[in-house]
Amino acid sequence: SNTAGASGLIFGLFGYLLVSGFVERRPLGVLAGVLVAAVWGGSILAGLAPTQSGVSWQGHLIGLAAGVAAAFLLRRRPTHPRVPVV
């Protein structure tokens, strides 16, 4: 089926915000992910269920997966060199 609209983008942003703080191990990012999950988690994840005709749950699922993947791919890498422990 054809998919049009910005809902996949919204799901991607949701997935990125949900996971990026945990990936980067930053307390403020983790807090943001927990707040996003608490406020919008239940209602937005209901959009993944194929219950409504005319709504592309596949687009929602791919958007969510792309957001999670982006959190891993765009994470900040440490700039200091690692010193081997002897």
PDB file of N, CA, C and O in Angstrom:
ATOM      1  N   SER A   1       0.830  -1.186   0.000  1.00  0.00           N
ATOM      2  CA  SER A   1       0.000   0.000   0.000  1.00  0.00           C
ATOM      3  C   SER A   1       0.875   1.251   0.000  1.00  0.00           C
ATOM      4  O   SER A   1       2.036   1.209   0.406  1.00  0.00           O
ATOM      5  N   ASN A   2       0.322   2.327  -0.445  1.00  0.00           N
ATOM      6  CA  ASN A   2       1.038   3.596  -0.466  1.00  0.00           C
ATOM      7  C   ASN A   2       1.037   4.213   0.917  1.00  0.00           C
ATOM      8  O   ASN A   2       0.078   4.081   1.677  1.00  0.00           O
ATOM      9  N   THR A   3       2.137   4.891   1.229  1.00  0.00           N
ATOM     10  CA  THR A   3       2.268   5.552   2.522  1.00  0.00           C
ATOM     11  C   THR A   3       2.602   7.012   2.288  1.00  0.00           C
ATOM     12  O   THR A   3       3.542   7.327   1.557  1.00  0.00           O
ATOM     13  N   ALA A   4       1.847   7.900   2.897  1.00  0.00           N
ATOM     14  CA  ALA A   4       2.107   9.328   2.788  1.00  0.00           C
ATOM     15  C   ALA A   4       1.832   9.962   4.140  1.00  0.00           C
ATOM     16  O   ALA A   4       0.924   9.550   4.862  1.00  0.00           O
ATOM     17  N   GLY A   5       2.624  10.965   4.471  1.00  0.00           N
ATOM     18  CA  GLY A   5       2.417  11.658   5.732  1.00  0.00           C
ATOM     19  C   GLY A   5       3.690  11.697   6.543  1.00  0.00           C
ATOM     20  O   GLY A   5       4.714  11.131   6.159  1.00  0.00           O
ATOM     21  N   ALA A   6       3.608  12.373   7.669  1.00  0.00           N
ATOM     22  CA  ALA A   6       4.781  12.581   8.512  1.00  0.00           C
ATOM     23  C   ALA A   6       4.780  11.690   9.745  1.00  0.00           C
ATOM     24  O   ALA A   6       5.617  11.868  10.631  1.00  0.00           O
ATOM     25  N   SER A   7       3.866  10.744   9.821  1.00  0.00           N
ATOM     26  CA  SER A   7       3.805   9.923  11.028  1.00  0.00           C
ATOM     27  C   SER A   7       5.043   9.047  11.187  1.00  0.00           C
ATOM     28  O   SER A   7       5.477   8.802  12.312  1.00  0.00           O
ATOM     29  N   GLY A   8       5.616   8.573  10.094  1.00  0.00           N
ATOM     30  CA  GLY A   8       6.860   7.806  10.186  1.00  0.00           C
ATOM     31  C   GLY A   8       7.986   8.643  10.764  1.00  0.00           C
ATOM     32  O   GLY A   8       8.817   8.142  11.521  1.00  0.00           O
ATOM     33  N   LEU A   9       8.013   9.915  10.405  1.00  0.00           N
ATOM     34  CA  LEU A   9       9.017  10.831  10.952  1.00  0.00           C
ATOM     35  C   LEU A   9       8.803  11.033  12.452  1.00  0.00           C
ATOM     36  O   LEU A   9       9.767  11.079  13.216  1.00  0.00           O
ATOM     37  N   ILE A  10       7.572  11.151  12.867  1.00  0.00           N
ATOM     38  CA  ILE A  10       7.252  11.315  14.287  1.00  0.00           C
ATOM     39  C   ILE A  10       7.681  10.076  15.069  1.00  0.00           C
ATOM     40  O   ILE A  10       8.250  10.192  16.154  1.00  0.00           O
ATOM     41  N   PHE A  11       7.408   8.897  14.523  1.00  0.00           N
ATOM     42  CA  PHE A  11       7.833   7.670  15.183  1.00  0.00           C
ATOM     43  C   PHE A  11       9.352   7.567  15.226  1.00  0.00           C
ATOM     44  O   PHE A  11       9.910   7.066  16.202  1.00  0.00           O
ATOM     45  N   GLY A  12      10.027   8.037  14.176  1.00  0.00           N
ATOM     46  CA  GLY A  12      11.482   8.042  14.172  1.00  0.00           C
ATOM     47  C   GLY A  12      12.054   8.947  15.247  1.00  0.00           C
ATOM     48  O   GLY A  12      13.004   8.577  15.936  1.00  0.00           O
ATOM     49  N   LEU A  13      11.484  10.121  15.389  1.00  0.00           N
ATOM     50  CA  LEU A  13      11.928  11.039  16.434  1.00  0.00           C
ATOM     51  C   LEU A  13      11.662  10.454  17.813  1.00  0.00           C
ATOM     52  O   LEU A  13      12.487  10.587  18.717  1.00  0.00           O
ATOM     53  N   PHE A  14      10.516   9.809  17.975  1.00  0.00           N
ATOM     54  CA  PHE A  14      10.188   9.158  19.243  1.00  0.00           C
ATOM     55  C   PHE A  14      11.225   8.083  19.576  1.00  0.00           C
ATOM     56  O   PHE A  14      11.714   8.022  20.704  1.00  0.00           O
ATOM     57  N   GLY A  15      11.559   7.243  18.605  1.00  0.00           N
ATOM     58  CA  GLY A  15      12.549   6.194  18.832  1.00  0.00           C
ATOM     59  C   GLY A  15      13.914   6.751  19.158  1.00  0.00           C
ATOM     60  O   GLY A  15      14.618   6.221  20.018  1.00  0.00           O
ATOM     61  N   TYR A  16      14.297   7.829  18.468  1.00  0.00           N
ATOM     62  CA  TYR A  16      15.600   8.447  18.726  1.00  0.00           C
ATOM     63  C   TYR A  16      15.660   9.018  20.140  1.00  0.00           C
ATOM     64  O   TYR A  16      16.624   8.780  20.867  1.00  0.00           O
ATOM     65  N   LEU A  17      14.637   9.767  20.528  1.00  0.00           N
ATOM     66  CA  LEU A  17      14.623  10.365  21.868  1.00  0.00           C
ATOM     67  C   LEU A  17      14.557   9.305  22.958  1.00  0.00           C
ATOM     68  O   LEU A  17      15.124   9.482  24.037  1.00  0.00           O
ATOM     69  N   LEU A  18      13.875   8.222  22.683  1.00  0.00           N
ATOM     70  CA  LEU A  18      13.725   7.151  23.653  1.00  0.00           C
ATOM     71  C   LEU A  18      15.047   6.452  23.938  1.00  0.00           C
ATOM     72  O   LEU A  18      15.302   6.058  25.077  1.00  0.00           O
ATOM     73  N   VAL A  19      15.888   6.291  22.929  1.00  0.00           N
ATOM     74  CA  VAL A  19      17.075   5.441  23.035  1.00  0.00           C
ATOM     75  C   VAL A  19      18.381   6.216  23.154  1.00  0.00           C
ATOM     76  O   VAL A  19      19.332   5.707  23.749  1.00  0.00           O
ATOM     77  N   SER A  20      18.462   7.420  22.614  1.00  0.00           N
ATOM     78  CA  SER A  20      19.753   8.113  22.506  1.00  0.00           C
ATOM     79  C   SER A  20      20.424   8.378  23.855  1.00  0.00           C
ATOM     80  O   SER A  20      21.646   8.273  23.957  1.00  0.00           O
ATOM     81  N   GLY A  21      19.672   8.710  24.864  1.00  0.00           N
ATOM     82  CA  GLY A  21      20.265   8.956  26.182  1.00  0.00           C
ATOM     83  C   GLY A  21      20.904   7.715  26.769  1.00  0.00           C
ATOM     84  O   GLY A  21      21.955   7.790  27.406  1.00  0.00           O
ATOM     85  N   PHE A  22      20.269   6.572  26.556  1.00  0.00           N
ATOM     86  CA  PHE A  22      20.823   5.323  27.053  1.00  0.00           C
ATOM     87  C   PHE A  22      22.072   4.924  26.273  1.00  0.00           C
ATOM     88  O   PHE A  22      23.030   4.409  26.849  1.00  0.00           O
ATOM     89  N   VAL A  23      22.061   5.164  24.967  1.00  0.00           N
ATOM     90  CA  VAL A  23      23.205   4.814  24.122  1.00  0.00           C
ATOM     91  C   VAL A  23      24.423   5.653  24.497  1.00  0.00           C
ATOM     92  O   VAL A  23      25.537   5.137  24.587  1.00  0.00           O
ATOM     93  N   GLU A  24      24.204   6.947  24.713  1.00  0.00           N
ATOM     94  CA  GLU A  24      25.311   7.846  25.045  1.00  0.00           C
ATOM     95  C   GLU A  24      25.651   7.861  26.524  1.00  0.00           C
ATOM     96  O   GLU A  24      26.655   8.452  26.921  1.00  0.00           O
ATOM     97  N   ARG A  25      24.833   7.223  27.342  1.00  0.00           N
ATOM     98  CA  ARG A  25      25.035   7.166  28.799  1.00  0.00           C
ATOM     99  C   ARG A  25      25.124   8.557  29.411  1.00  0.00           C
ATOM    100  O   ARG A  25      26.020   8.857  30.201  1.00  0.00           O
ATOM    101  N   ARG A  26      24.170   9.395  29.023  1.00  0.00           N
ATOM    102  CA  ARG A  26      24.098  10.752  29.557  1.00  0.00           C
ATOM    103  C   ARG A  26      22.844  10.859  30.416  1.00  0.00           C
ATOM    104  O   ARG A  26      21.747  10.551  29.949  1.00  0.00           O
ATOM    105  N   PRO A  27      22.993  11.294  31.670  1.00  0.00           N
ATOM    106  CA  PRO A  27      21.838  11.335  32.580  1.00  0.00           C
ATOM    107  C   PRO A  27      20.678  12.192  32.071  1.00  0.00           C
ATOM    108  O   PRO A  27      19.518  11.803  32.209  1.00  0.00           O
ATOM    109  N   LEU A  28      20.976  13.342  31.489  1.00  0.00           N
ATOM    110  CA  LEU A  28      19.905  14.199  30.992  1.00  0.00           C
ATOM    111  C   LEU A  28      19.182  13.543  29.811  1.00  0.00           C
ATOM    112  O   LEU A  28      17.964  13.665  29.688  1.00  0.00           O
ATOM    113  N   GLY A  29      19.916  12.859  28.957  1.00  0.00           N
ATOM    114  CA  GLY A  29      19.306  12.142  27.841  1.00  0.00           C
ATOM    115  C   GLY A  29      18.452  10.977  28.303  1.00  0.00           C
ATOM    116  O   GLY A  29      17.388  10.719  27.741  1.00  0.00           O
ATOM    117  N   VAL A  30      18.918  10.270  29.331  1.00  0.00           N
ATOM    118  CA  VAL A  30      18.133   9.168  29.894  1.00  0.00           C
ATOM    119  C   VAL A  30      16.843   9.713  30.494  1.00  0.00           C
ATOM    120  O   VAL A  30      15.775   9.131  30.310  1.00  0.00           O
ATOM    121  N   LEU A  31      16.941  10.823  31.207  1.00  0.00           N
ATOM    122  CA  LEU A  31      15.754  11.446  31.784  1.00  0.00           C
ATOM    123  C   LEU A  31      14.772  11.865  30.691  1.00  0.00           C
ATOM    124  O   LEU A  31      13.565  11.669  30.832  1.00  0.00           O
ATOM    125  N   ALA A  32      15.285  12.437  29.610  1.00  0.00           N
ATOM    126  CA  ALA A  32      14.417  12.823  28.497  1.00  0.00           C
ATOM    127  C   ALA A  32      13.733  11.604  27.894  1.00  0.00           C
ATOM    128  O   ALA A  32      12.544  11.657  27.579  1.00  0.00           O
ATOM    129  N   GLY A  33      14.467  10.506  27.729  1.00  0.00           N
ATOM    130  CA  GLY A  33      13.873   9.284  27.196  1.00  0.00           C
ATOM    131  C   GLY A  33      12.790   8.722  28.089  1.00  0.00           C
ATOM    132  O   GLY A  33      11.753   8.266  27.607  1.00  0.00           O
ATOM    133  N   VAL A  34      13.027   8.754  29.389  1.00  0.00           N
ATOM    134  CA  VAL A  34      12.029   8.250  30.339  1.00  0.00           C
ATOM    135  C   VAL A  34      10.787   9.139  30.319  1.00  0.00           C
ATOM    136  O   VAL A  34       9.665   8.634  30.351  1.00  0.00           O
ATOM    137  N   LEU A  35      10.979  10.451  30.268  1.00  0.00           N
ATOM    138  CA  LEU A  35       9.827  11.367  30.221  1.00  0.00           C
ATOM    139  C   LEU A  35       9.032  11.202  28.934  1.00  0.00           C
ATOM    140  O   LEU A  35       7.801  11.202  28.960  1.00  0.00           O
ATOM    141  N   VAL A  36       9.729  11.059  27.802  1.00  0.00           N
ATOM    142  CA  VAL A  36       9.044  10.850  26.528  1.00  0.00           C
ATOM    143  C   VAL A  36       8.239   9.553  26.580  1.00  0.00           C
ATOM    144  O   VAL A  36       7.095   9.513  26.125  1.00  0.00           O
ATOM    145  N   ALA A  37       8.827   8.499  27.129  1.00  0.00           N
ATOM    146  CA  ALA A  37       8.124   7.219  27.240  1.00  0.00           C
ATOM    147  C   ALA A  37       6.921   7.328  28.168  1.00  0.00           C
ATOM    148  O   ALA A  37       5.869   6.751  27.893  1.00  0.00           O
ATOM    149  N   ALA A  38       7.070   8.063  29.264  1.00  0.00           N
ATOM    150  CA  ALA A  38       5.976   8.186  30.225  1.00  0.00           C
ATOM    151  C   ALA A  38       4.815   8.999  29.665  1.00  0.00           C
ATOM    152  O   ALA A  38       3.653   8.662  29.892  1.00  0.00           O
ATOM    153  N   VAL A  39       5.122  10.062  28.938  1.00  0.00           N
ATOM    154  CA  VAL A  39       4.071  10.954  28.459  1.00  0.00           C
ATOM    155  C   VAL A  39       3.391  10.413  27.200  1.00  0.00           C
ATOM    156  O   VAL A  39       2.163  10.384  27.123  1.00  0.00           O
ATOM    157  N   TRP A  40       4.188   9.983  26.209  1.00  0.00           N
ATOM    158  CA  TRP A  40       3.629   9.595  24.931  1.00  0.00           C
ATOM    159  C   TRP A  40       3.771   8.111  24.603  1.00  0.00           C
ATOM    160  O   TRP A  40       3.257   7.663  23.578  1.00  0.00           O
ATOM    161  N   GLY A  41       4.444   7.351  25.435  1.00  0.00           N
ATOM    162  CA  GLY A  41       4.751   5.963  25.109  1.00  0.00           C
ATOM    163  C   GLY A  41       3.557   5.096  24.795  1.00  0.00           C
ATOM    164  O   GLY A  41       3.524   4.443  23.752  1.00  0.00           O
ATOM    165  N   GLY A  42       2.585   5.076  25.668  1.00  0.00           N
ATOM    166  CA  GLY A  42       1.435   4.200  25.466  1.00  0.00           C
ATOM    167  C   GLY A  42       0.611   4.565  24.251  1.00  0.00           C
ATOM    168  O   GLY A  42       0.205   3.690  23.485  1.00  0.00           O
ATOM    169  N   SER A  43       0.361   5.854  24.069  1.00  0.00           N
ATOM    170  CA  SER A  43      -0.499   6.260  22.956  1.00  0.00           C
ATOM    171  C   SER A  43       0.201   6.124  21.611  1.00  0.00           C
ATOM    172  O   SER A  43      -0.427   5.748  20.622  1.00  0.00           O
ATOM    173  N   ILE A  44       1.496   6.427  21.565  1.00  0.00           N
ATOM    174  CA  ILE A  44       2.194   6.347  20.283  1.00  0.00           C
ATOM    175  C   ILE A  44       2.454   4.896  19.884  1.00  0.00           C
ATOM    176  O   ILE A  44       2.423   4.570  18.697  1.00  0.00           O
ATOM    177  N   LEU A  45       2.707   4.031  20.845  1.00  0.00           N
ATOM    178  CA  LEU A  45       2.935   2.624  20.518  1.00  0.00           C
ATOM    179  C   LEU A  45       1.647   1.927  20.082  1.00  0.00           C
ATOM    180  O   LEU A  45       1.700   0.878  19.439  1.00  0.00           O
ATOM    181  N   ALA A  46       0.503   2.491  20.422  1.00  0.00           N
ATOM    182  CA  ALA A  46      -0.766   1.954  19.921  1.00  0.00           C
ATOM    183  C   ALA A  46      -0.862   2.121  18.407  1.00  0.00           C
ATOM    184  O   ALA A  46      -1.600   1.387  17.750  1.00  0.00           O
ATOM    185  N   GLY A  47      -0.130   3.071  17.854  1.00  0.00           N
ATOM    186  CA  GLY A  47      -0.107   3.272  16.410  1.00  0.00           C
ATOM    187  C   GLY A  47       0.637   2.184  15.665  1.00  0.00           C
ATOM    188  O   GLY A  47       0.583   2.131  14.437  1.00  0.00           O
ATOM    189  N   LEU A  48       1.330   1.319  16.380  1.00  0.00           N
ATOM    190  CA  LEU A  48       2.013   0.200  15.742  1.00  0.00           C
ATOM    191  C   LEU A  48       1.076  -0.976  15.487  1.00  0.00           C
ATOM    192  O   LEU A  48       1.407  -1.882  14.722  1.00  0.00           O
ATOM    193  N   ALA A  49      -0.074  -0.963  16.116  1.00  0.00           N
ATOM    194  CA  ALA A  49      -1.029  -2.063  15.949  1.00  0.00           C
ATOM    195  C   ALA A  49      -1.817  -1.874  14.650  1.00  0.00           C
ATOM    196  O   ALA A  49      -2.293  -0.776  14.364  1.00  0.00           O
ATOM    197  N   PRO A  50      -1.950  -2.933  13.877  1.00  0.00           N
ATOM    198  CA  PRO A  50      -2.692  -2.808  12.605  1.00  0.00           C
ATOM    199  C   PRO A  50      -4.202  -2.882  12.810  1.00  0.00           C
ATOM    200  O   PRO A  50      -4.861  -3.772  12.272  1.00  0.00           O
ATOM    201  N   THR A  51      -4.745  -1.957  13.578  1.00  0.00           N
ATOM    202  CA  THR A  51      -6.170  -1.990  13.895  1.00  0.00           C
ATOM    203  C   THR A  51      -7.003  -1.055  13.029  1.00  0.00           C
ATOM    204  O   THR A  51      -8.188  -1.318  12.824  1.00  0.00           O
ATOM    205  N   GLN A  52      -6.430   0.020  12.516  1.00  0.00           N
ATOM    206  CA  GLN A  52      -7.184   0.991  11.723  1.00  0.00           C
ATOM    207  C   GLN A  52      -6.871   0.805  10.244  1.00  0.00           C
ATOM    208  O   GLN A  52      -5.705   0.751   9.854  1.00  0.00           O
ATOM    209  N   SER A  53      -7.894   0.708   9.439  1.00  0.00           N
ATOM    210  CA  SER A  53      -7.653   0.619   8.003  1.00  0.00           C
ATOM    211  C   SER A  53      -7.287   2.008   7.488  1.00  0.00           C
ATOM    212  O   SER A  53      -7.825   3.017   7.945  1.00  0.00           O
ATOM    213  N   GLY A  54      -6.383   2.041   6.551  1.00  0.00           N
ATOM    214  CA  GLY A  54      -5.931   3.307   5.993  1.00  0.00           C
ATOM    215  C   GLY A  54      -4.771   3.929   6.737  1.00  0.00           C
ATOM    216  O   GLY A  54      -4.268   4.975   6.327  1.00  0.00           O
ATOM    217  N   VAL A  55      -4.329   3.304   7.832  1.00  0.00           N
ATOM    218  CA  VAL A  55      -3.183   3.792   8.595  1.00  0.00           C
ATOM    219  C   VAL A  55      -2.039   2.810   8.396  1.00  0.00           C
ATOM    220  O   VAL A  55      -2.186   1.613   8.639  1.00  0.00           O
ATOM    221  N   SER A  56      -0.910   3.320   7.956  1.00  0.00           N
ATOM    222  CA  SER A  56       0.229   2.465   7.644  1.00  0.00           C
ATOM    223  C   SER A  56       1.025   2.148   8.903  1.00  0.00           C
ATOM    224  O   SER A  56       1.921   2.903   9.283  1.00  0.00           O
ATOM    225  N   TRP A  57       0.698   1.034   9.547  1.00  0.00           N
ATOM    226  CA  TRP A  57       1.452   0.643  10.730  1.00  0.00           C
ATOM    227  C   TRP A  57       2.866   0.231  10.336  1.00  0.00           C
ATOM    228  O   TRP A  57       3.781   0.310  11.155  1.00  0.00           O
ATOM    229  N   GLN A  58       3.058  -0.212   9.076  1.00  0.00           N
ATOM    230  CA  GLN A  58       4.398  -0.560   8.617  1.00  0.00           C
ATOM    231  C   GLN A  58       5.287   0.673   8.564  1.00  0.00           C
ATOM    232  O   GLN A  58       6.462   0.610   8.925  1.00  0.00           O
ATOM    233  N   GLY A  59       4.734   1.789   8.116  1.00  0.00           N
ATOM    234  CA  GLY A  59       5.488   3.037   8.096  1.00  0.00           C
ATOM    235  C   GLY A  59       5.853   3.490   9.496  1.00  0.00           C
ATOM    236  O   GLY A  59       6.944   4.015   9.715  1.00  0.00           O
ATOM    237  N   HIS A  60       4.951   3.291  10.443  1.00  0.00           N
ATOM    238  CA  HIS A  60       5.225   3.638  11.838  1.00  0.00           C
ATOM    239  C   HIS A  60       6.349   2.764  12.386  1.00  0.00           C
ATOM    240  O   HIS A  60       7.258   3.259  13.053  1.00  0.00           O
ATOM    241  N   LEU A  61       6.285   1.464  12.104  1.00  0.00           N
ATOM    242  CA  LEU A  61       7.291   0.535  12.607  1.00  0.00           C
ATOM    243  C   LEU A  61       8.665   0.823  12.014  1.00  0.00           C
ATOM    244  O   LEU A  61       9.665   0.803  12.731  1.00  0.00           O
ATOM    245  N   ILE A  62       8.723   1.091  10.715  1.00  0.00           N
ATOM    246  CA  ILE A  62      10.002   1.403  10.076  1.00  0.00           C
ATOM    247  C   ILE A  62      10.533   2.740  10.588  1.00  0.00           C
ATOM    248  O   ILE A  62      11.742   2.884  10.773  1.00  0.00           O
ATOM    249  N   GLY A  63       9.670   3.708  10.820  1.00  0.00           N
ATOM    250  CA  GLY A  63      10.104   4.981  11.388  1.00  0.00           C
ATOM    251  C   GLY A  63      10.697   4.803  12.772  1.00  0.00           C
ATOM    252  O   GLY A  63      11.732   5.393  13.083  1.00  0.00           O
ATOM    253  N   LEU A  64      10.057   3.999  13.604  1.00  0.00           N
ATOM    254  CA  LEU A  64      10.568   3.727  14.949  1.00  0.00           C
ATOM    255  C   LEU A  64      11.919   3.026  14.880  1.00  0.00           C
ATOM    256  O   LEU A  64      12.847   3.390  15.602  1.00  0.00           O
ATOM    257  N   ALA A  65      12.032   2.027  14.019  1.00  0.00           N
ATOM    258  CA  ALA A  65      13.303   1.304  13.873  1.00  0.00           C
ATOM    259  C   ALA A  65      14.411   2.223  13.344  1.00  0.00           C
ATOM    260  O   ALA A  65      15.563   2.113  13.765  1.00  0.00           O
ATOM    261  N   ALA A  66      14.067   3.116  12.434  1.00  0.00           N
ATOM    262  CA  ALA A  66      15.054   4.056  11.904  1.00  0.00           C
ATOM    263  C   ALA A  66      15.511   5.039  12.974  1.00  0.00           C
ATOM    264  O   ALA A  66      16.686   5.405  13.010  1.00  0.00           O
ATOM    265  N   GLY A  67      14.618   5.468  13.833  1.00  0.00           N
ATOM    266  CA  GLY A  67      15.000   6.361  14.924  1.00  0.00           C
ATOM    267  C   GLY A  67      15.931   5.686  15.915  1.00  0.00           C
ATOM    268  O   GLY A  67      16.891   6.300  16.381  1.00  0.00           O
ATOM    269  N   VAL A  68      15.659   4.434  16.240  1.00  0.00           N
ATOM    270  CA  VAL A  68      16.537   3.680  17.142  1.00  0.00           C
ATOM    271  C   VAL A  68      17.897   3.471  16.488  1.00  0.00           C
ATOM    272  O   VAL A  68      18.931   3.620  17.141  1.00  0.00           O
ATOM    273  N   ALA A  69      17.901   3.127  15.198  1.00  0.00           N
ATOM    274  CA  ALA A  69      19.163   2.940  14.479  1.00  0.00           C
ATOM    275  C   ALA A  69      19.957   4.243  14.422  1.00  0.00           C
ATOM    276  O   ALA A  69      21.180   4.235  14.563  1.00  0.00           O
ATOM    277  N   ALA A  70      19.264   5.354  14.216  1.00  0.00           N
ATOM    278  CA  ALA A  70      19.942   6.655  14.167  1.00  0.00           C
ATOM    279  C   ALA A  70      20.582   6.989  15.507  1.00  0.00           C
ATOM    280  O   ALA A  70      21.647   7.605  15.541  1.00  0.00           O
ATOM    281  N   ALA A  71      19.959   6.596  16.606  1.00  0.00           N
ATOM    282  CA  ALA A  71      20.542   6.850  17.929  1.00  0.00           C
ATOM    283  C   ALA A  71      21.876   6.130  18.071  1.00  0.00           C
ATOM    284  O   ALA A  71      22.811   6.669  18.662  1.00  0.00           O
ATOM    285  N   PHE A  72      21.969   4.926  17.538  1.00  0.00           N
ATOM    286  CA  PHE A  72      23.226   4.189  17.596  1.00  0.00           C
ATOM    287  C   PHE A  72      24.254   4.744  16.608  1.00  0.00           C
ATOM    288  O   PHE A  72      25.433   4.865  16.940  1.00  0.00           O
ATOM    289  N   LEU A  73      23.810   5.081  15.396  1.00  0.00           N
ATOM    290  CA  LEU A  73      24.733   5.549  14.370  1.00  0.00           C
ATOM    291  C   LEU A  73      25.253   6.958  14.624  1.00  0.00           C
ATOM    292  O   LEU A  73      26.374   7.280  14.232  1.00  0.00           O
ATOM    293  N   LEU A  74      24.461   7.796  15.268  1.00  0.00           N
ATOM    294  CA  LEU A  74      24.832   9.201  15.485  1.00  0.00           C
ATOM    295  C   LEU A  74      25.330   9.483  16.892  1.00  0.00           C
ATOM    296  O   LEU A  74      25.435  10.644  17.288  1.00  0.00           O
ATOM    297  N   ARG A  75      25.639   8.441  17.651  1.00  0.00           N
ATOM    298  CA  ARG A  75      26.095   8.667  19.021  1.00  0.00           C
ATOM    299  C   ARG A  75      27.454   9.358  19.007  1.00  0.00           C
ATOM    300  O   ARG A  75      28.235   9.225  18.065  1.00  0.00           O
ATOM    301  N   ARG A  76      27.706  10.092  20.069  1.00  0.00           N
ATOM    302  CA  ARG A  76      28.976  10.804  20.207  1.00  0.00           C
ATOM    303  C   ARG A  76      30.046   9.822  20.654  1.00  0.00           C
ATOM    304  O   ARG A  76      29.858   9.061  21.603  1.00  0.00           O
ATOM    305  N   ARG A  77      31.131   9.853  19.975  1.00  0.00           N
ATOM    306  CA  ARG A  77      32.243   8.983  20.324  1.00  0.00           C
ATOM    307  C   ARG A  77      33.210   9.765  21.212  1.00  0.00           C
ATOM    308  O   ARG A  77      33.347  10.977  21.045  1.00  0.00           O
ATOM    309  N   PRO A  78      33.877   9.106  22.143  1.00  0.00           N
ATOM    310  CA  PRO A  78      34.840   9.824  22.995  1.00  0.00           C
ATOM    311  C   PRO A  78      35.993  10.361  22.146  1.00  0.00           C
ATOM    312  O   PRO A  78      36.478   9.700  21.227  1.00  0.00           O
ATOM    313  N   THR A  79      36.413  11.586  22.487  1.00  0.00           N
ATOM    314  CA  THR A  79      37.493  12.209  21.720  1.00  0.00           C
ATOM    315  C   THR A  79      38.872  11.929  22.298  1.00  0.00           C
ATOM    316  O   THR A  79      39.878  12.075  21.604  1.00  0.00           O
ATOM    317  N   HIS A  80      38.923  11.535  23.548  1.00  0.00           N
ATOM    318  CA  HIS A  80      40.220  11.268  24.173  1.00  0.00           C
ATOM    319  C   HIS A  80      40.655   9.847  23.841  1.00  0.00           C
ATOM    320  O   HIS A  80      39.827   8.938  23.773  1.00  0.00           O
ATOM    321  N   PRO A  81      41.955   9.658  23.634  1.00  0.00           N
ATOM    322  CA  PRO A  81      42.428   8.285  23.342  1.00  0.00           C
ATOM    323  C   PRO A  81      42.352   7.411  24.588  1.00  0.00           C
ATOM    324  O   PRO A  81      42.545   7.879  25.710  1.00  0.00           O
ATOM    325  N   ARG A  82      42.072   6.164  24.367  1.00  0.00           N
ATOM    326  CA  ARG A  82      42.007   5.224  25.474  1.00  0.00           C
ATOM    327  C   ARG A  82      43.414   4.814  25.865  1.00  0.00           C
ATOM    328  O   ARG A  82      44.253   4.512  25.016  1.00  0.00           O
ATOM    329  N   VAL A  83      43.649   4.810  27.149  1.00  0.00           N
ATOM    330  CA  VAL A  83      44.945   4.403  27.690  1.00  0.00           C
ATOM    331  C   VAL A  83      44.818   2.961  28.148  1.00  0.00           C
ATOM    332  O   VAL A  83      43.940   2.643  28.951  1.00  0.00           O
ATOM    333  N   PRO A  84      45.690   2.075  27.646  1.00  0.00           N
ATOM    334  CA  PRO A  84      45.567   0.683  28.086  1.00  0.00           C
ATOM    335  C   PRO A  84      45.922   0.532  29.565  1.00  0.00           C
ATOM    336  O   PRO A  84      46.851   1.161  30.073  1.00  0.00           O
ATOM    337  N   VAL A  85      45.162  -0.310  30.225  1.00  0.00           N
ATOM    338  CA  VAL A  85      45.394  -0.585  31.631  1.00  0.00           C
ATOM    339  C   VAL A  85      46.390  -1.733  31.718  1.00  0.00           C
ATOM    340  O   VAL A  85      46.218  -2.782  31.097  1.00  0.00           O
ATOM    341  N   VAL A  86      47.432  -1.505  32.503  1.00  0.00           N
ATOM    342  CA  VAL A  86      48.481  -2.524  32.626  1.00  0.00           C
ATOM    343  C   VAL A  86      48.373  -3.234  33.948  1.00  0.00           C
ATOM    344  O   VAL A  86      49.170  -4.126  34.237  1.00  0.00           O
TER     345      VAL A  86
END
